[in-house]
């Protein structure tokens, strides 16, 4: 069965990779779908996020990274995806993801599997990584090396442009 791990991944963290790696052991094929969320203020473009994830997932043979446009359940139908996998860090994630899972199932019949993130990474969020990095903090322990370099470059670029 094919599963999908959707998210904005701005930037991808070790917590995201924990969920993707574990999903890859549970399903035959995994699509990691980089989406857009109009409520988020992105640091990286969708293409940059796809490139970062592709590099971070390069060693996972059954994982493919792609861009997600439109409704997740429509994308799942078009790509023969049988399950949506979501990572959970804490109770608030469950409440939000449960509503999404129920809506997605009502729209399409597609099941959602919820995996708890490893306790080691449960405190991470991409928002927190962006904020800490933007204020000059070291986020290297929370993201792959290649992502850390991209974050540093993007933050320096934004500081140079006055944003």
C-alpha positions as CSV (number, residue, x, y, z in Angstrom):
1,X,0.0,0.0,0.0
2,X,1.1,3.6,-0.7
3,X,1.0,6.2,2.0
4,X,1.4,9.9,2.0
5,X,3.1,12.2,4.6
6,X,1.8,15.7,3.9
7,X,3.1,18.8,5.4
8,X,4.7,22.2,4.7
9,X,8.1,21.2,6.0
10,X,9.4,24.8,6.3
11,X,12.0,23.7,7.2
12,X,12.2,19.9,7.5
13,X,13.3,18.8,11.0
14,X,14.6,15.6,12.5
15,X,11.0,15.2,13.9
16,X,9.6,15.2,10.3
17,X,12.3,12.7,9.2
18,X,11.5,10.5,12.2
19,X,7.9,10.2,11.0
20,X,8.9,9.7,7.4
21,X,11.4,7.0,8.2
22,X,8.9,5.1,10.4
23,X,6.3,5.4,7.7
24,X,8.7,3.9,5.2
25,X,9.0,0.8,7.4
26,X,5.2,0.4,7.6
27,X,4.2,1.0,3.9
28,X,5.5,-0.2,0.5
29,X,5.8,3.2,-0.9
30,X,5.7,6.7,0.7
31,X,5.0,10.0,-0.9
32,X,6.2,13.0,1.0
33,X,4.0,15.8,-0.2
34,X,5.1,19.4,0.3
35,X,2.0,21.6,0.5
36,X,1.1,25.2,1.0
37,X,-0.8,26.5,4.0
38,X,-2.1,30.0,3.5
39,X,-1.9,30.6,7.3
40,X,1.8,30.1,7.4
41,X,4.6,32.6,6.8
42,X,7.1,30.5,4.8
43,X,10.9,30.9,4.9
44,X,11.5,28.7,1.9
45,X,9.6,28.4,-1.4
46,X,7.8,25.2,-2.3
47,X,10.6,24.2,-4.7
48,X,13.3,24.8,-2.0
49,X,11.3,22.7,0.4
50,X,11.0,19.9,-2.1
51,X,14.8,20.1,-2.7
52,X,15.6,20.0,1.0
53,X,13.3,17.0,1.6
54,X,14.6,15.2,-1.5
55,X,18.1,15.5,-0.2
56,X,17.2,14.5,3.4
57,X,15.2,11.4,2.2
58,X,17.7,10.3,-0.5
59,X,18.7,7.2,1.5
60,X,15.1,6.0,1.8
61,X,14.5,3.8,-1.3
62,X,10.7,3.7,-1.0
63,X,10.3,7.4,-0.4
64,X,9.5,10.0,-3.1
65,X,9.1,13.7,-2.5
66,X,6.6,15.7,-4.5
67,X,4.8,19.0,-4.5
68,X,1.1,19.0,-3.4
69,X,-1.3,21.4,-5.0
70,X,-5.0,21.4,-4.2
71,X,-7.0,19.2,-1.9
72,X,-5.1,16.4,-0.2
73,X,-7.8,13.7,-0.8
74,X,-7.9,14.6,-4.6
75,X,-4.1,14.2,-4.7
76,X,-4.4,10.9,-2.9
77,X,-7.0,9.6,-5.4
78,X,-4.9,10.7,-8.3
79,X,-1.8,8.9,-7.0
80,X,-3.4,5.8,-5.6
81,X,-2.6,6.6,-2.0
82,X,-4.3,4.4,0.5
83,X,-3.3,6.1,3.8
84,X,-2.4,9.5,5.1
85,X,0.2,9.5,7.8
86,X,0.4,12.3,10.3
87,X,2.9,12.8,13.1
88,X,1.7,13.9,16.6
89,X,3.8,15.8,19.1
90,X,1.2,16.5,21.8
91,X,-2.5,16.5,22.6
92,X,-3.3,19.6,20.6
93,X,-1.9,18.0,17.4
94,X,-4.3,15.1,18.0
95,X,-7.4,17.3,18.3
96,X,-6.5,19.1,15.1
97,X,-5.5,16.0,13.1
98,X,-8.5,14.0,14.3
99,X,-10.8,16.6,12.7
100,X,-8.8,16.6,9.5
101,X,-8.8,12.7,9.5
102,X,-12.5,12.6,9.9
103,X,-13.1,15.2,7.1
104,X,-10.7,13.4,4.8
105,X,-12.4,10.1,5.4
106,X,-15.8,11.6,4.9
107,X,-14.7,13.1,1.6
108,X,-12.8,10.1,0.2
109,X,-12.8,7.1,2.5
110,X,-9.0,7.4,2.9
111,X,-7.8,6.4,6.3
112,X,-5.4,8.4,8.4
113,X,-2.7,6.8,10.5
114,X,-1.4,8.9,13.4
115,X,2.2,8.2,14.7
116,X,3.5,9.8,17.8
117,X,6.8,11.6,17.1
118,X,9.8,10.2,19.0
119,X,10.0,11.9,22.4
120,X,13.5,13.1,21.4
121,X,11.9,15.4,18.8
122,X,8.4,16.1,20.2
123,X,9.3,19.7,21.2
124,X,10.2,20.7,17.6
125,X,8.1,22.7,15.2
126,X,9.2,24.3,12.0
127,X,7.8,27.6,13.3
128,X,10.0,27.4,16.3
129,X,13.1,26.6,14.2
130,X,12.4,29.6,11.9
131,X,12.0,31.9,14.9
132,X,15.1,30.7,16.7
133,X,17.2,30.8,13.5
134,X,15.8,34.3,12.6
135,X,17.0,35.6,16.0
136,X,20.5,34.2,15.5
137,X,20.1,31.0,17.5
138,X,21.8,27.7,16.6
139,X,19.3,25.1,15.3
140,X,21.8,22.7,13.9
141,X,20.9,19.9,16.3
142,X,17.3,19.9,15.2
143,X,17.7,19.7,11.4
144,X,19.9,17.9,8.9
145,X,23.3,19.6,8.1
146,X,22.2,20.5,4.6
147,X,19.0,22.1,5.9
148,X,21.0,24.0,8.6
149,X,23.2,25.5,5.9
150,X,20.2,26.6,3.8
151,X,18.5,28.1,6.9
152,X,21.7,30.1,7.7
153,X,21.9,31.4,4.1
154,X,18.2,32.3,3.9
155,X,18.3,34.1,7.3
156,X,21.5,36.0,6.2
157,X,19.8,36.9,2.9
158,X,16.7,38.2,4.6
159,X,18.8,40.3,7.1
160,X,20.7,41.8,4.1
161,X,17.4,42.8,2.4
162,X,15.9,44.3,5.6
163,X,13.1,41.7,5.9
